[in-house]
Amino acid sequence: MYPHYVALLNLEHVRAEIFRDEDAEALESKDVNAVTSALAKAVDSFDRGFNPVFGSRFRRGLKDTFFGMQMGRYADLYAVSYRNLLYYPPNYHFCGSAALLPHETAVAQ
């Protein structure tokens, strides 16, 4: 895998583990400042690998940007036959999975 991407995945996992077994009735708030700060630095480092000024236009950290989501939907829906849509219900929500984009794999190494 790619080091910056793996670091982001690991930090997201650490943050999720902090809140494991929590519910709405928890009386104490967990301190996630250190993890949040480390995650912000990792996201910035990952994004600077694409462009030092504005980063990747397709993703912010592990999350696709709205532009990236639209591009993925366009590519998925219009690069194949429209007949494939007949197999989906009219209210189906098309959404791409979280993964490295092809142009990010070279930069992420």
N, CA, C and O of each residue as an XYZ file, in Angstrom:
436
protein
N       0.849     -1.198      0.000
C       0.000      0.000      0.000
C       0.882      1.246      0.000
O       2.109      1.157     -0.042
N       0.254      2.368      0.046
C       0.943      3.639     -0.057
C       1.020      4.281      1.323
O       0.007      4.373      2.017
N       2.215      4.731      1.735
C       2.435      5.156      3.121
C       1.496      6.250      3.626
O       0.967      6.135      4.731
N       1.279      7.304      2.848
C       0.410      8.386      3.314
C      -1.035      7.906      3.445
O      -1.734      8.274      4.390
N      -1.471      7.096      2.509
C      -2.833      6.562      2.541
C      -3.009      5.619      3.733
O      -4.030      5.660      4.419
N      -2.015      4.778      3.969
C      -2.059      3.851      5.107
C      -2.064      4.628      6.422
O      -2.771      4.257      7.358
N      -1.284      5.699      6.497
C      -1.274      6.526      7.713
C      -2.652      7.119      7.973
O      -3.111      7.155      9.115
N      -3.311      7.583      6.918
C      -4.668      8.120      7.075
C      -5.641      7.046      7.553
O      -6.453      7.285      8.446
N      -5.551      5.868      6.954
C      -6.428      4.767      7.380
C      -6.193      4.413      8.839
O      -7.145      4.201      9.590
N      -4.930      4.349      9.246
C      -4.600      4.003     10.635
C      -5.116      5.052     11.613
O      -5.658      4.704     12.662
N      -4.954      6.325     11.284
C      -5.434      7.385     12.176
C      -6.959      7.394     12.270
O      -7.513      7.627     13.344
N      -7.635      7.142     11.157
C      -9.095      7.042     11.205
C      -9.524      5.867     12.081
O     -10.513      5.956     12.810
N      -8.782      4.775     12.008
C      -9.090      3.608     12.837
C      -8.873      3.934     14.317
O      -9.686      3.554     15.160
N      -7.786      4.632     14.633
C      -7.511      5.022     16.024
C      -8.634      5.916     16.541
O      -9.112      5.733     17.661
N      -9.049      6.877     15.732
C     -10.137      7.778     16.150
C     -11.435      7.002     16.366
O     -12.171      7.276     17.314
N     -11.714      6.048     15.503
C     -12.924      5.234     15.667
C     -12.854      4.390     16.939
O     -13.857      4.217     17.631
N     -11.666      3.867     17.242
C     -11.506      3.035     18.433
C     -11.710      3.841     19.716
O     -12.178      3.301     20.719
N     -11.366      5.113     19.689
C     -11.562      5.960     20.872
C     -13.045      6.012     21.249
O     -13.397      6.044     22.428
N     -13.894      6.021     20.242
C     -15.331      6.144     20.490
C     -16.067      4.809     20.524
O     -17.296      4.781     20.589
N     -15.329      3.710     20.481
C     -15.976      2.398     20.541
C     -16.732      2.265     21.863
O     -16.244      2.709     22.902
N     -17.866      1.683     21.829
C     -18.733      1.454     22.993
C     -19.280      2.737     23.600
O     -19.759      2.718     24.734
N     -19.222      3.839     22.885
C     -19.827      5.087     23.351
C     -21.260      5.162     22.850
O     -21.595      4.582     21.817
N     -22.090      5.866     23.573
C     -23.456      6.102     23.115
C     -23.880      7.507     23.523
O     -23.074      8.273     24.051
N     -25.114      7.837     23.284
C     -25.601      9.191     23.545
C     -25.646      9.522     25.034
O     -25.757     10.693     25.398
N     -25.563      8.523     25.892
C     -25.662      8.759     27.332
C     -24.296      8.891     28.009
O     -24.221      8.971     29.236
N     -23.216      8.913     27.221
C     -21.876      9.045     27.803
C     -21.752     10.403     28.488
O     -22.107     11.433     27.916
N     -21.247     10.391     29.716
C     -21.136     11.619     30.493
C     -19.813     12.341     30.273
O     -19.754     13.567     30.377
N     -18.759     11.602     29.973
C     -17.447     12.204     29.763
C     -17.154     12.282     28.267
O     -17.451     11.359     27.508
N     -16.566     13.405     27.866
C     -16.174     13.519     26.466
C     -14.740     13.017     26.316
O     -13.890     13.276     27.168
N     -14.490     12.321     25.260
C     -13.157     11.764     25.006
C     -12.267     12.851     24.415
O     -12.723     13.708     23.658
N     -10.997     12.798     24.774
C     -10.033     13.756     24.239
C      -9.446     13.187     22.949
O      -8.653     12.246     22.979
N      -9.840     13.760     21.832
C      -9.365     13.309     20.533
C      -8.498     14.372     19.857
O      -8.217     14.274     18.662
N      -8.079     15.374     20.603
C      -7.307     16.471     20.026
C      -6.010     15.992     19.390
O      -5.660     16.443     18.300
N      -5.290     15.087     20.049
C      -4.014     14.606     19.511
C      -4.229     13.845     18.204
O      -3.489     14.038     17.240
N      -5.230     12.993     18.178
C      -5.512     12.208     16.968
C      -6.013     13.115     15.856
O      -5.626     12.949     14.699
N      -6.867     14.070     16.194
C      -7.394     14.999     15.193
C      -6.275     15.836     14.606
O      -6.245     16.070     13.397
N      -5.353     16.290     15.445
C      -4.217     17.073     14.973
C      -3.313     16.239     14.061
O      -2.887     16.707     13.005
N      -3.026     15.013     14.471
C      -2.198     14.123     13.648
C      -2.893     13.811     12.326
O      -2.243     13.737     11.283
N      -4.202     13.630     12.368
C      -4.967     13.356     11.156
C      -4.927     14.552     10.205
O      -4.778     14.375      8.996
N      -5.060     15.757     10.739
C      -5.001     16.964      9.903
C      -3.632     17.094      9.237
O      -3.546     17.455      8.063
N      -2.566     16.800      9.977
C      -1.221     16.861      9.403
C      -1.035     15.804      8.319
O      -0.425     16.069      7.284
N      -1.564     14.605      8.561
C      -1.449     13.536      7.567
C      -2.230     13.872      6.301
O      -1.767     13.596      5.194
N      -3.415     14.470      6.458
C      -4.217     14.879      5.297
C      -3.474     15.942      4.498
O      -3.420     15.870      3.270
N      -2.904     16.922      5.182
C      -2.149     17.970      4.496
C      -0.940     17.394      3.758
O      -0.651     17.782      2.626
N      -0.245     16.472      4.405
C       0.918     15.843      3.776
C       0.499     15.048      2.545
O       1.162     15.102      1.509
N      -0.591     14.318      2.659
C      -1.117     13.532      1.536
C      -1.519     14.447      0.390
O      -1.189     14.174     -0.765
N      -2.225     15.526      0.694
C      -2.690     16.451     -0.342
C      -1.539     17.200     -1.009
O      -1.596     17.466     -2.210
N      -0.501     17.545     -0.255
C       0.639     18.271     -0.840
C       1.379     17.425     -1.863
O       2.118     17.958     -2.691
N       1.189     16.120     -1.814
C       1.814     15.251     -2.804
C       1.255     15.457     -4.201
O       1.886     15.064     -5.182
N       0.097     16.058     -4.305
C      -0.538     16.283     -5.611
C      -0.241     17.674     -6.134
O       0.132     17.826     -7.298
N      -0.394     18.674     -5.316
C      -0.115     20.047     -5.691
C       0.210     20.799     -4.408
O      -0.591     20.780     -3.474
N       1.364     21.462     -4.333
C       1.751     22.119     -3.083
C       0.833     23.267     -2.674
O       0.837     23.662     -1.508
N       0.055     23.806     -3.593
C      -0.805     24.938     -3.265
C      -2.209     24.489     -2.895
O      -2.725     24.890     -1.852
N      -2.837     23.665     -3.726
C      -4.234     23.311     -3.456
C      -4.508     21.817     -3.378
O      -5.675     21.434     -3.296
N      -3.503     20.957     -3.400
C      -3.706     19.532     -3.188
C      -4.499     18.860     -4.289
O      -4.514     19.320     -5.431
N      -5.153     17.777     -3.939
C      -5.965     17.028     -4.890
C      -7.343     17.655     -5.003
O      -7.949     18.021     -3.996
N      -7.829     17.775     -6.211
C      -9.186     18.309     -6.418
C     -10.234     17.214     -6.269
O     -11.427     17.508     -6.204
N      -9.806     15.954     -6.212
C     -10.731     14.841     -6.177
C     -10.969     14.286     -4.779
O     -11.918     13.532     -4.562
N     -10.119     14.654     -3.836
C     -10.224     14.053     -2.506
C      -9.640     15.002     -1.472
O      -8.744     15.793     -1.768
N     -10.161     14.910     -0.254
C      -9.579     15.583      0.913
C      -9.386     14.506      1.958
O     -10.341     14.083      2.609
N      -8.153     14.063      2.121
C      -7.889     12.945      3.018
C      -8.477     11.675      2.437
O      -8.186     11.316      1.296
N      -9.304     10.993      3.220
C      -9.926      9.756      2.746
C     -11.273      9.990      2.077
O     -11.856      9.060      1.519
N     -11.762     11.195      2.125
C     -13.100     11.503      1.598
C     -13.005     12.126      0.207
O     -12.177     13.002     -0.044
N     -13.866     11.655     -0.686
C     -13.945     12.274     -2.008
C     -14.531     13.671     -1.872
O     -15.416     13.901     -1.048
N     -14.036     14.602     -2.682
C     -14.662     15.915     -2.741
C     -15.935     15.791     -3.562
O     -16.150     14.776     -4.226
N     -16.771     16.802     -3.525
C     -17.997     16.786     -4.328
C     -17.641     16.668     -5.805
O     -18.298     15.939     -6.548
N     -16.598     17.388     -6.235
C     -16.158     17.306     -7.623
C     -15.706     15.886     -7.968
O     -16.053     15.360     -9.025
N     -14.939     15.275     -7.083
C     -14.487     13.901     -7.299
C     -15.655     12.925     -7.368
O     -15.656     12.004     -8.184
N     -16.646     13.132     -6.509
C     -17.825     12.276     -6.523
C     -18.576     12.417     -7.852
O     -19.006     11.425     -8.441
N     -18.728     13.674     -8.316
C     -19.424     13.896     -9.580
C     -18.670     13.260    -10.741
O     -19.283     12.663    -11.626
N     -17.361     13.381    -10.745
C     -16.562     12.781    -11.816
C     -16.695     11.260    -11.797
O     -16.808     10.631    -12.849
N     -16.681     10.675    -10.610
C     -16.840      9.227    -10.499
C     -18.193      8.763    -10.993
O     -18.294      7.758    -11.696
N     -19.229      9.490    -10.628
C     -20.564      9.136    -11.100
C     -20.677      9.264    -12.607
O     -21.247      8.397    -13.270
N     -20.132     10.350    -13.148
C     -20.179     10.558    -14.588
C     -19.468      9.410    -15.307
O     -19.987      8.847    -16.271
N     -18.279      9.078    -14.821
C     -17.512      8.008    -15.459
C     -18.234      6.669    -15.343
O     -18.269      5.896    -16.301
N     -18.807      6.394    -14.176
C     -19.507      5.129    -13.982
C     -20.761      5.026    -14.839
O     -21.040      3.971    -15.410
N     -21.508      6.101    -14.931
C     -22.795      6.049    -15.613
C     -22.705      6.218    -17.122
O     -23.466      5.592    -17.859
N     -21.789      7.055    -17.590
C     -21.775      7.385    -19.008
C     -20.694      6.671    -19.801
O     -20.674      6.761    -21.029
N     -19.806      5.974    -19.137
C     -18.771      5.244    -19.859
C     -19.251      3.864    -20.281
O     -18.538      3.146    -20.982
N     -20.426      3.495    -19.868
C     -21.007      2.198    -20.229
C     -22.362      2.437    -20.871
O     -22.775      3.578    -21.078
N     -23.031      1.374    -21.174
C     -24.332      1.489    -21.832
C     -25.400      1.967    -20.848
O     -25.419      1.552    -19.689
N     -26.271      2.828    -21.314
C     -27.372      3.303    -20.472
C     -28.314      2.162    -20.103
O     -29.074      2.269    -19.140
N     -28.267      1.096    -20.846
C     -29.144     -0.055    -20.563
C     -28.812     -0.705    -19.222
O     -29.661     -1.365    -18.622
N     -27.590     -0.520    -18.757
C     -27.220     -1.076    -17.455
C     -28.050     -0.472    -16.323
O     -28.209     -1.090    -15.269
N     -28.574      0.724    -16.538
C     -29.399      1.371    -15.513
C     -30.738      0.667    -15.333
O     -31.403      0.865    -14.316
N     -31.141     -0.142    -16.289
C     -32.411     -0.859    -16.174
C     -32.407     -1.863    -15.023
O     -33.471     -2.278    -14.562
N     -31.238     -2.252    -14.562
C     -31.114     -3.229    -13.487
C     -31.154     -2.594    -12.098
O     -31.033     -3.298    -11.095
N     -31.322     -1.279    -12.028
C     -31.367     -0.572    -10.749
C     -32.741      0.038    -10.532
O     -33.383      0.456    -11.495
N     -33.210      0.101     -9.282
C     -34.487      0.778     -9.022
C     -34.350      2.281     -9.272
O     -33.242      2.814     -9.210
N     -35.448      2.964     -9.551
C     -35.377      4.399     -9.866
C     -34.793      5.261     -8.752
O     -34.226      6.317     -9.032
N     -34.917      4.836     -7.496
C     -34.415      5.648     -6.389
C     -33.037      5.193     -5.896
O     -32.635      5.562     -4.792
N     -32.313      4.410     -6.679
C     -31.003      3.914     -6.276
C     -30.003      5.069     -6.172
O     -29.980      5.963     -7.018
N     -29.178      5.035     -5.122
C     -28.157      6.077     -4.893
C     -26.808      5.535     -5.355
O     -26.271      4.613     -4.742
N     -26.260      6.094     -6.421
C     -24.964      5.678     -6.920
C     -23.872      6.390     -6.146
O     -23.887      7.615     -6.027
N     -22.921      5.624     -5.616
C     -21.842      6.205     -4.827
C     -20.604      5.330     -4.980
O     -20.692      4.106     -4.881
N     -19.464      5.943     -5.219
C     -18.220      5.204     -5.351
C     -17.676      4.785     -3.999
O     -17.997      5.391     -2.977
N     -16.858      3.755     -3.995
C     -16.247      3.297     -2.749
C     -14.994      4.104     -2.453
O     -14.414      4.714     -3.351
N     -14.581      4.104     -1.199
C     -13.375      4.835     -0.797
C     -12.152      4.026     -1.201
O     -11.913      2.945     -0.663
N     -11.392      4.536     -2.131
C     -10.180      3.878     -2.600
C      -9.299      4.921     -3.257
O      -9.744      6.019     -3.593
N      -8.045      4.557     -3.433
C      -7.144      5.461     -4.139
C      -7.590      5.606     -5.584
O      -7.961      4.625     -6.228
N      -7.553      6.803     -6.079
C      -7.873      7.068     -7.477
C      -6.626      6.763     -8.313
O      -5.509      6.825     -7.800
N      -6.808      6.435     -9.587
C      -5.639      6.046    -10.408
C      -4.529      7.091    -10.438
O      -3.353      6.730    -10.412
N      -4.869      8.362    -10.490
C      -3.826      9.384    -10.541
C      -3.146      9.584     -9.193
O      -2.091     10.216     -9.128
N      -3.731      9.057     -8.109
C      -3.140      9.228     -6.784
C      -2.132      8.147     -6.446
O      -1.305      8.342     -5.555
N      -2.175      7.015     -7.129
C      -1.288      5.915     -6.769
C       0.185      6.251     -6.986
O       1.034      5.836     -6.197
N       0.497      6.995     -8.042
C       1.891      7.363     -8.294
C       2.395      8.358     -7.263
O       3.552      8.282     -6.849
N       1.551      9.288     -6.842
C       1.946     10.319     -5.883
C       2.030      9.759     -4.483
O       2.859     10.197     -3.685
N       1.176      8.788     -4.173
C       1.085      8.253     -2.814
C       2.289      7.392     -2.445
O       2.488      7.088     -1.269
N       3.088      6.998     -3.421
C       4.234      6.143     -3.128
C       5.295      6.927     -2.533
O       6.354      6.389     -2.210
